[in-house]
Amino acid sequence: MLFDTHVHLNADQYKEDLEEVIQRAQEAGVEYMVVVGFDRETIQKAMEITEAYDFIYASVGWHPVDAIDMTDDDLKRIEELAAHPKVVALGEMGLDYYWDKSPKSIQKEVFRKQIRLAKKVKLPIIIHNRDATEDVVQILREEQVQEVGGIMHCFTGSLEIAKQCMDMNMYISFGGPVTFKNAKKPKEVAAEIPMERLLIETDCPYLTPHPYRGKRNEPGYVSYVAKQIAELKQVSYEELAQKTTENAKKLFGINR
């Protein structure tokens, strides 16, 4: 039993074979997924997918790279969708200082608006952080994110940052990079994260785990992430899979 907490099955990379990709995931033991929408088009596709498959849920939000494009109507749409029974989180949201499409000030404003909305609709959030750790943590703290909690998606930061985030009711989620042979820090951090705060993901079609690195990622490959972390934590694959699934279901309020 595996729960891939972050997939982009709404990406163009799956236009031709979505059905087969989902089937392979089920065969690999993936019983739950959250498909993440982060702009107008991907939110719409995420909703279509979650309505077509009973074991796939959705998260809706606005990506920081495109923060400059978000309108008040977009935020209103996200709030409306938050009432949908299959929408279990808001995001991905956060800060991205790697790409320079959206000014930092606008990214921060859009990030804060979405956290405040999450608190209003009482849903957890999914955080995207690229080259912006200090500001992300500061905003999470100032906006008192612990009221709703959420996920530090595809975490690559230090153990100290992970501890600060866990203190704010955040879960730490690892993806394909933890399986890379040269990924010393992610491996060290994953080994130290308490089981009750741990989640797994693929971020597919991106960040494909070893041994498929360089190829298109799929939800079924989350099993490689689970195997790697189980080894690092010296627990059985079954225990790791069961606990991370329990954690995700608890966070997202999924009872089936």
C-alpha positions as CSV (number, residue, x, y, z in Angstrom):
1,M,0.0,0.0,0.0
2,L,1.7,3.2,-1.2
3,F,0.5,6.8,-1.3
4,D,2.1,9.1,-3.9
5,T,1.4,12.5,-2.4
6,H,2.5,14.6,-5.4
7,V,1.9,13.7,-9.0
8,H,1.4,15.8,-12.2
9,L,-0.7,13.4,-14.2
10,N,-2.2,16.5,-15.6
11,A,1.0,17.2,-17.5
12,D,1.3,17.0,-21.3
13,Q,3.8,14.1,-20.9
14,Y,0.8,11.8,-20.1
15,K,-1.5,12.9,-23.0
16,E,-1.0,9.7,-24.9
17,D,-1.0,7.0,-22.2
18,L,-2.5,8.3,-18.9
19,E,-4.7,5.1,-18.5
20,E,-1.6,2.8,-18.8
21,V,0.5,4.9,-16.4
22,I,-2.3,4.8,-13.8
23,Q,-2.6,1.0,-14.3
24,R,1.1,0.5,-13.8
25,A,1.0,2.5,-10.6
26,Q,-1.8,0.3,-9.2
27,E,0.2,-2.8,-10.2
28,A,3.2,-1.3,-8.2
29,G,1.0,-1.0,-5.1
30,V,0.1,2.6,-5.3
31,E,-3.4,2.9,-3.8
32,Y,-3.7,6.6,-3.5
33,M,-2.4,9.7,-5.3
34,V,-2.8,13.4,-5.2
35,V,-2.7,15.2,-8.5
36,V,-1.5,18.8,-8.2
37,G,-2.9,21.7,-10.1
38,F,-1.0,25.0,-10.0
39,D,-2.4,27.2,-12.7
40,R,-5.7,27.6,-14.7
41,E,-5.0,24.7,-17.1
42,T,-3.5,22.2,-14.7
43,I,-6.2,22.9,-12.1
44,Q,-8.9,22.1,-14.6
45,K,-7.1,18.9,-15.7
46,A,-6.5,17.9,-12.1
47,M,-10.2,18.1,-11.4
48,E,-11.1,16.1,-14.5
49,I,-8.7,13.3,-13.4
50,T,-9.8,13.2,-9.7
51,E,-13.4,12.9,-10.8
52,A,-12.6,10.0,-13.1
53,Y,-10.7,7.9,-10.6
54,D,-12.0,7.3,-7.1
55,F,-8.5,6.7,-5.6
56,I,-7.0,9.9,-7.1
57,Y,-7.4,13.2,-5.1
58,A,-6.6,16.7,-6.1
59,S,-4.7,19.7,-4.7
60,V,-5.3,23.1,-6.2
61,G,-3.2,26.2,-5.9
62,W,-0.9,28.7,-7.7
63,H,2.8,28.1,-8.5
64,P,5.2,30.8,-7.4
65,V,6.9,30.9,-10.8
66,D,3.5,32.1,-12.3
67,A,2.5,34.3,-9.3
68,I,2.5,37.4,-11.5
69,D,-0.3,35.8,-13.6
70,M,-2.7,35.1,-10.7
71,T,-5.8,37.2,-10.5
72,D,-8.5,37.7,-7.8
73,D,-10.7,35.5,-9.9
74,D,-8.1,32.7,-9.8
75,L,-8.0,32.9,-6.0
76,K,-11.8,32.8,-5.9
77,R,-11.8,29.7,-8.2
78,I,-9.4,28.0,-5.8
79,E,-11.7,28.8,-2.9
80,E,-14.7,27.4,-4.7
81,L,-12.8,24.2,-5.6
82,A,-11.7,23.8,-2.0
83,A,-15.3,22.7,-1.2
84,H,-15.1,19.8,-3.7
85,P,-15.1,16.5,-1.8
86,K,-12.0,15.2,-3.7
87,V,-9.9,18.4,-3.1
88,V,-7.7,17.5,-0.1
89,A,-5.1,20.4,-0.1
90,L,-4.2,23.8,-1.5
91,G,-1.0,24.1,-3.5
92,E,1.5,23.8,-4.7
93,M,2.4,27.2,-3.4
94,G,5.5,28.9,-2.1
95,L,8.6,30.7,-3.4
96,D,10.9,30.0,-6.4
97,Y,14.0,32.3,-6.7
98,Y,15.6,30.1,-9.4
99,W,13.3,31.4,-12.2
100,D,12.8,35.1,-12.4
101,K,9.4,35.4,-14.1
102,S,7.6,36.7,-11.0
103,P,9.1,39.3,-8.8
104,K,9.8,38.1,-5.2
105,S,7.4,40.7,-3.7
106,I,4.5,39.3,-5.9
107,Q,5.5,35.7,-5.0
108,K,5.4,36.5,-1.3
109,E,2.0,38.2,-1.6
110,V,0.5,35.3,-3.6
111,F,2.0,32.8,-1.1
112,R,0.5,34.6,1.9
113,K,-2.9,34.9,0.3
114,Q,-3.0,31.2,-0.3
115,I,-2.0,30.3,3.2
116,R,-4.7,32.6,4.5
117,L,-7.2,31.0,2.2
118,A,-6.1,27.5,3.4
119,K,-6.8,28.5,7.0
120,K,-10.2,29.9,6.0
121,V,-11.2,26.6,4.2
122,K,-9.3,24.4,6.7
123,L,-7.2,22.5,4.2
124,P,-3.5,21.6,4.5
125,I,-1.0,23.2,2.0
126,I,1.7,21.8,-0.3
127,I,4.9,23.9,-0.4
128,H,7.2,24.5,-3.3
129,N,10.5,25.9,-2.3
130,R,13.4,26.5,-4.7
131,D,16.4,28.6,-3.5
132,A,14.1,30.5,-1.1
133,T,14.3,28.5,2.2
134,E,14.8,31.4,4.6
135,D,11.9,33.4,3.2
136,V,9.6,30.3,3.0
137,V,10.2,29.4,6.6
138,Q,9.7,33.0,7.7
139,I,6.4,33.3,5.9
140,L,5.1,30.0,7.2
141,R,6.0,31.1,10.7
142,E,4.4,34.6,10.3
143,E,1.2,33.2,8.8
144,Q,1.0,30.6,11.6
145,V,0.8,27.7,9.2
146,Q,0.5,25.2,12.1
147,E,-3.3,25.8,12.1
148,V,-3.6,23.7,9.0
149,G,-0.2,22.1,8.5
150,G,0.9,20.6,5.2
151,I,3.8,19.2,3.2
152,M,7.3,20.4,2.5
153,H,7.2,18.9,-1.0
154,C,10.3,17.2,-2.4
155,F,12.4,18.3,0.5
156,T,16.1,18.8,-0.1
157,G,17.0,21.1,2.9
158,S,18.9,20.6,6.1
159,L,17.8,18.6,9.1
160,E,17.6,21.9,11.0
161,I,15.2,23.4,8.5
162,A,13.2,20.1,8.6
163,K,12.9,20.4,12.3
164,Q,11.7,24.0,12.1
165,C,9.0,23.0,9.6
166,M,7.9,19.9,11.6
167,D,7.5,22.2,14.6
168,M,5.0,24.1,12.5
169,N,2.9,21.0,11.9
170,M,4.5,20.3,8.5
171,Y,5.3,16.9,7.0
172,I,8.6,16.2,5.2
173,S,8.2,14.5,1.8
174,F,10.9,12.9,-0.2
175,G,11.0,12.1,-3.9
176,G,13.3,10.7,-6.5
177,P,16.4,12.7,-5.5
178,V,16.8,10.7,-2.3
179,T,17.6,7.7,-4.5
180,F,20.4,9.4,-6.4
181,K,23.8,7.9,-5.7
182,N,25.4,11.3,-5.0
183,A,22.5,12.6,-2.8
184,K,24.4,12.5,0.5
185,K,22.4,15.2,2.3
186,P,18.9,14.1,1.4
187,K,19.8,10.6,2.5
188,E,21.2,11.8,5.8
189,V,18.1,13.9,6.5
190,A,15.6,11.2,5.4
191,A,17.2,8.8,7.9
192,E,16.5,11.3,10.7
193,I,12.9,12.3,10.0
194,P,10.5,10.7,12.5
195,M,8.3,8.1,10.9
196,E,5.2,10.0,12.0
197,R,6.2,13.1,10.0
198,L,7.4,11.3,6.8
199,L,5.8,11.2,3.3
200,I,6.8,10.0,-0.1
201,E,6.1,11.3,-3.6
202,T,7.3,11.2,-7.2
203,D,6.6,14.7,-8.5
204,C,6.2,12.8,-11.8
205,P,6.9,13.4,-14.6
206,Y,9.9,15.1,-13.1
207,L,12.7,14.0,-10.7
208,T,12.7,10.3,-11.8
209,P,14.4,8.0,-9.2
210,H,17.3,5.7,-9.8
211,P,17.5,3.4,-11.8
212,Y,15.2,5.3,-14.3
213,R,16.8,8.7,-13.8
214,G,16.7,10.8,-17.0
215,K,13.5,9.1,-18.2
216,R,9.9,10.2,-17.7
217,N,8.8,9.6,-14.1
218,E,5.6,7.7,-13.1
219,P,3.6,7.3,-9.9
220,G,4.6,3.6,-9.8
221,Y,8.2,4.6,-9.3
222,V,7.3,5.9,-5.8
223,S,8.1,2.3,-4.7
224,Y,11.8,3.1,-5.3
225,V,11.6,6.1,-3.0
226,A,10.0,3.9,-0.4
227,K,12.6,1.2,-0.7
228,Q,15.5,3.7,-0.4
229,I,14.0,5.4,2.7
230,A,13.2,2.1,4.3
231,E,16.9,1.1,3.9
232,L,18.1,4.4,5.3
233,K,15.8,4.1,8.4
234,Q,16.5,0.4,8.8
235,V,12.8,-0.6,8.7
236,S,11.0,-3.0,6.4
237,Y,9.6,-1.7,3.1
238,E,6.1,-2.8,4.3
239,E,6.4,-0.7,7.5
240,L,7.6,2.3,5.6
241,A,4.8,2.0,3.0
242,Q,2.1,1.5,5.7
243,K,3.2,4.4,7.9
244,T,3.7,7.0,5.0
245,T,0.2,6.0,3.7
246,E,-1.3,6.4,7.2
247,N,0.4,9.8,7.5
248,A,-0.9,11.0,4.1
249,K,-4.5,9.8,4.8
250,K,-4.5,11.6,8.2
251,L,-3.2,14.8,6.8
252,F,-5.6,14.8,3.8
253,G,-8.6,13.6,5.8
254,I,-9.1,10.5,3.7
255,N,-11.1,7.7,5.3
256,R,-11.5,5.1,2.6
